Structures are given as structure tokens and as C-alpha cells.
Amino acid sequence: MNYYYDIILNWNDLRAYEFYEWNDTDYLELIKKIPLFKIKHKAFLDILTHNIKLAKEVMDIIQDKTLLSGKNLVSKIPYACLITDGKNVLALEFKEDGVSINRSKLLLDDEINILEVTYNLKEYNFIYDILDEIEIGNMLRQEREAKHLIMLEINNLYQNKDDAKLKYLYYEYKKEKIDDIEIIYHNLLNDINSSFNREILKLYYIIKLSYHKV
């Protein structure tokens, strides 16, 4: 059994965020020790893009082998491991039945170190069943969250007939005075649904600032 030591993980149940997408508010865990497997590239791609169910024989190998460092104590994550194909690294956590529940990418230094130490490592036959596909997409986490907030705000103002604030946001965003709320609403929706750019980011900050002024 191979292990890696002293690593920071940012678990997420939907997708593994790249280290540059991590937020200050994310709950990070310091892992003292975790099993490490080198697997085939195809298997890595399967697992990166799908939830999986890990075979019992592999679950038995990793059971209680991951040590989590906390305040003045060390606890265990029942089922977790790192996998690498020699080019990429991913952390996985599983339920007792073998179904994957959390995943995490690594900080850059940790990923580079793991790729170096596993360069000559023999590939392990990582046995699993493929379950549902994970939607990855090309949009950064911050972009998705900004668009989501903008959409919630615009729809909420429109549905509650808060015409004054909609006009305010539109003017601050476009520097155009328009009285027709339907035009304002649909113009904003069109912009939000277009490709992410600096103008959309500007609208995000205008909305955030508008609450500080209330």
C-alpha cells in the first residue's frame, strides 16, 4: 500500500474544483495520511467524469486508512484515497456501500509531488462500476456563481415589480435610461445568458454594492 502525507483537500460532492477556484469560505481539511493508487489513464477519465461504485476488495484495502488532522486529535475518514494516472491527481471519498460521495483536486505543489513520487509506480487494477455522469463544463466556479446570483436578483426584482431597482441596475450597468421594464428585463437576461465577460462581472459587483447601500 502506498500513501501520501500532509495534504490539504477541498471536498465537494458535485465536482472537484481546481485549486485556483477554491474560495476563502471553503471548508478545507488537512489530511495526515491517505492511500495512493496509480491507475490507467482511461480509468482516471472514467472516474473524473462519473460517480462510481468501488469494488468491495478495494474498499477493504482503503478502509480506515485515511487520517484526518483536527484540533488536538486525529480522526479517520472511513473510505478515501488518491488516484493518479501519472498526469493528474484526484482525491475520492466513498460511502460504506462503495458509492463515491466527495472529490477534491489538490494544491499545485501537492499534485507535482505526487506525480514525481508515482512516476515509476506500478499501475493498480482499480475495480469500479460507472454510475451517473458528472457535468464538468468549461465555466469557472466563480463565473457560475456570479451568473447564478445575477439571475436570482433580476428575476426576483422583476417578479416583485421592483421597477426602481431594475432601472437603477440597468443604468449603472449600461449607462442607458430606459423606462420599459420588459426591455430592461429581457436585455439583462440576454446578457446574462451570453458568454461571461467583464461587463457581466461588473453587473455582479453592482448588485453586491447595491445591498451595501440599502
C-alpha positions as CSV (number, residue, x, y, z in Angstrom):
1,M,0.0,0.0,0.0
2,N,1.3,3.4,-1.0
3,Y,0.4,6.6,1.0
4,Y,0.7,10.3,0.7
5,Y,1.1,12.5,3.8
6,D,0.1,16.0,4.9
7,I,-2.2,17.2,2.1
8,I,-5.0,19.8,2.0
9,L,-8.2,18.8,0.4
10,N,-11.4,20.7,-0.6
11,W,-14.1,18.1,-0.8
12,N,-17.2,18.8,-3.0
13,D,-19.9,16.4,-3.9
14,L,-20.7,17.7,-7.3
15,R,-17.3,18.3,-8.9
16,A,-13.7,18.7,-7.9
17,Y,-12.6,22.4,-8.2
18,E,-9.2,23.3,-9.5
19,F,-7.0,24.9,-6.8
20,Y,-7.4,28.4,-8.4
21,E,-11.2,28.1,-7.9
22,W,-11.1,27.5,-4.2
23,N,-12.8,30.2,-2.1
24,D,-11.8,31.6,1.3
25,T,-15.1,30.3,2.7
26,D,-14.5,26.7,1.6
27,Y,-14.0,24.1,4.3
28,L,-10.5,22.7,3.8
29,E,-9.3,19.5,5.5
30,L,-5.8,18.7,6.5
31,I,-5.1,15.0,5.7
32,K,-2.2,13.4,7.6
33,K,-2.2,10.2,5.6
34,I,-4.2,8.8,2.7
35,P,-3.9,5.7,0.4
36,L,-2.5,6.4,-3.1
37,F,-3.1,4.4,-6.3
38,K,-1.7,4.8,-9.8
39,I,-4.3,3.7,-12.3
40,K,-4.8,3.6,-16.1
41,H,-5.5,6.9,-17.9
42,K,-8.9,5.6,-19.2
43,A,-9.9,4.6,-15.7
44,F,-8.9,8.1,-14.4
45,L,-11.1,9.7,-17.1
46,D,-14.0,7.5,-16.2
47,I,-13.8,8.5,-12.5
48,L,-13.2,12.2,-13.3
49,T,-16.4,12.4,-15.3
50,H,-18.6,9.9,-13.4
51,N,-19.7,8.9,-10.0
52,I,-18.6,5.3,-9.4
53,K,-19.1,2.4,-7.1
54,L,-15.8,1.0,-5.9
55,A,-15.4,-2.8,-5.7
56,K,-15.5,-4.3,-2.2
57,E,-12.0,-5.7,-2.4
58,V,-10.7,-2.1,-2.9
59,M,-12.9,-0.7,-0.2
60,D,-11.5,-3.3,2.2
61,I,-8.0,-2.1,1.3
62,I,-8.6,1.6,2.0
63,Q,-10.9,1.2,5.0
64,D,-9.9,3.4,7.9
65,K,-6.5,4.2,6.3
66,T,-7.1,7.9,5.8
67,L,-6.2,10.0,8.8
68,L,-7.6,13.5,9.3
69,S,-5.9,16.1,11.4
70,G,-8.1,18.2,13.7
71,K,-7.7,20.3,16.8
72,N,-5.6,18.3,19.2
73,L,-6.8,15.0,17.7
74,V,-6.5,12.7,14.7
75,S,-9.7,11.1,13.3
76,K,-10.3,8.7,10.4
77,I,-12.2,9.1,7.1
78,P,-13.6,5.6,6.7
79,Y,-13.2,5.3,2.9
80,A,-10.9,7.7,0.9
81,C,-7.9,7.6,-1.4
82,L,-5.9,9.5,-4.0
83,I,-5.7,8.3,-7.6
84,T,-3.3,9.4,-10.4
85,D,-2.7,8.4,-14.0
86,G,0.7,9.9,-13.9
87,K,-0.5,13.2,-15.3
88,N,-3.4,14.2,-13.0
89,V,-4.4,13.6,-9.4
90,L,-7.8,13.3,-7.7
91,A,-9.0,12.6,-4.2
92,L,-12.1,10.5,-3.6
93,E,-14.3,9.7,-0.7
94,F,-16.8,6.9,-0.6
95,K,-19.9,5.8,1.3
96,E,-19.9,2.4,3.1
97,D,-21.5,0.8,0.0
98,G,-18.7,1.9,-2.2
99,V,-20.5,4.8,-4.0
100,S,-18.4,7.9,-4.4
101,I,-19.7,10.9,-2.5
102,N,-16.9,13.6,-2.5
103,R,-14.0,14.5,-4.6
104,S,-11.2,17.1,-4.5
105,K,-8.4,18.4,-6.7
106,L,-5.1,19.3,-5.0
107,L,-3.0,22.3,-4.5
108,L,-0.3,22.6,-7.2
109,D,2.7,21.7,-5.0
110,D,1.0,18.6,-3.7
111,E,0.0,17.5,-7.2
112,I,3.5,18.0,-8.6
113,N,5.0,16.0,-5.6
114,I,2.6,13.1,-6.2
115,L,3.3,12.9,-9.9
116,E,7.0,12.8,-9.1
117,V,6.8,10.1,-6.4
118,T,4.4,7.9,-8.6
119,Y,6.4,8.2,-11.8
120,N,7.8,4.6,-11.5
121,L,4.9,3.3,-9.5
122,K,3.2,0.2,-11.0
123,E,-0.4,0.7,-12.1
124,Y,-3.1,-0.8,-9.8
125,N,-6.2,-2.6,-11.1
126,F,-8.7,-0.1,-9.6
127,I,-12.0,-2.0,-9.9
128,Y,-15.2,0.0,-10.1
129,D,-18.6,0.3,-11.8
130,I,-19.6,3.5,-13.6
131,L,-22.7,5.3,-12.3
132,D,-24.1,8.7,-13.4
133,E,-22.1,11.2,-15.3
134,I,-20.8,14.4,-13.7
135,E,-21.3,17.6,-15.6
136,I,-17.9,19.4,-15.7
137,G,-18.3,22.2,-18.2
138,N,-15.7,24.8,-19.1
139,M,-17.0,27.7,-16.9
140,L,-15.1,28.5,-13.8
141,R,-16.8,28.2,-10.5
142,Q,-16.7,31.9,-9.8
143,E,-18.3,32.6,-13.2
144,R,-21.1,30.1,-12.5
145,E,-21.8,31.6,-9.0
146,A,-21.7,35.2,-10.3
147,K,-24.2,34.3,-13.1
148,H,-26.4,32.5,-10.6
149,L,-26.6,35.5,-8.2
150,I,-27.3,37.9,-11.1
151,M,-30.1,35.7,-12.4
152,L,-31.7,35.3,-9.0
153,E,-31.6,39.1,-8.4
154,I,-33.0,40.1,-11.8
155,N,-35.8,37.5,-11.6
156,N,-36.7,38.5,-8.0
157,L,-36.9,42.2,-8.9
158,Y,-38.9,41.5,-12.0
159,Q,-41.4,39.2,-10.2
160,N,-41.8,41.6,-7.3
161,K,-42.3,44.5,-9.6
162,D,-39.3,46.4,-8.1
163,D,-39.1,48.7,-11.2
164,A,-37.0,51.3,-9.5
165,K,-34.1,49.0,-8.6
166,L,-34.3,47.3,-12.0
167,K,-33.9,50.7,-13.7
168,Y,-31.1,51.6,-11.3
169,L,-29.2,48.4,-12.0
170,Y,-29.7,48.8,-15.7
171,Y,-28.5,52.4,-15.7
172,E,-25.4,51.6,-13.6
173,Y,-24.6,48.6,-15.9
174,K,-25.4,50.0,-19.3
175,K,-25.4,53.8,-18.7
176,E,-28.7,53.9,-20.5
177,K,-32.0,55.3,-19.3
178,I,-34.9,53.0,-20.3
179,D,-38.4,53.2,-18.8
180,D,-39.8,50.0,-20.3
181,I,-39.3,47.2,-17.7
182,E,-39.9,44.5,-20.2
183,I,-37.0,45.7,-22.4
184,I,-34.7,46.1,-19.3
185,Y,-35.6,42.6,-18.1
186,H,-35.0,40.8,-21.4
187,N,-31.9,42.8,-22.2
188,L,-30.4,41.8,-18.9
189,L,-31.4,38.1,-19.4
190,N,-29.8,38.1,-22.8
191,D,-26.6,39.5,-21.4
192,I,-26.5,37.0,-18.5
193,N,-27.0,34.1,-20.9
194,S,-24.2,35.3,-23.2
195,S,-20.6,34.3,-22.7
196,F,-19.1,35.5,-19.4
197,N,-17.2,38.8,-19.8
198,R,-16.0,41.8,-17.8
199,E,-19.4,43.6,-18.3
200,I,-21.3,40.7,-16.7
201,L,-18.8,40.8,-13.8
202,K,-19.4,44.5,-13.5
203,L,-23.2,43.8,-13.1
204,Y,-22.4,41.2,-10.4
205,Y,-20.4,43.8,-8.4
206,I,-23.1,46.5,-8.9
207,I,-25.7,44.1,-7.4
208,K,-23.5,43.4,-4.4
209,L,-22.8,47.1,-3.8
210,S,-26.5,47.9,-4.1
211,Y,-27.1,45.9,-0.9
212,H,-24.4,47.7,0.9
213,K,-26.1,51.0,0.1
214,V,-29.5,49.9,1.4
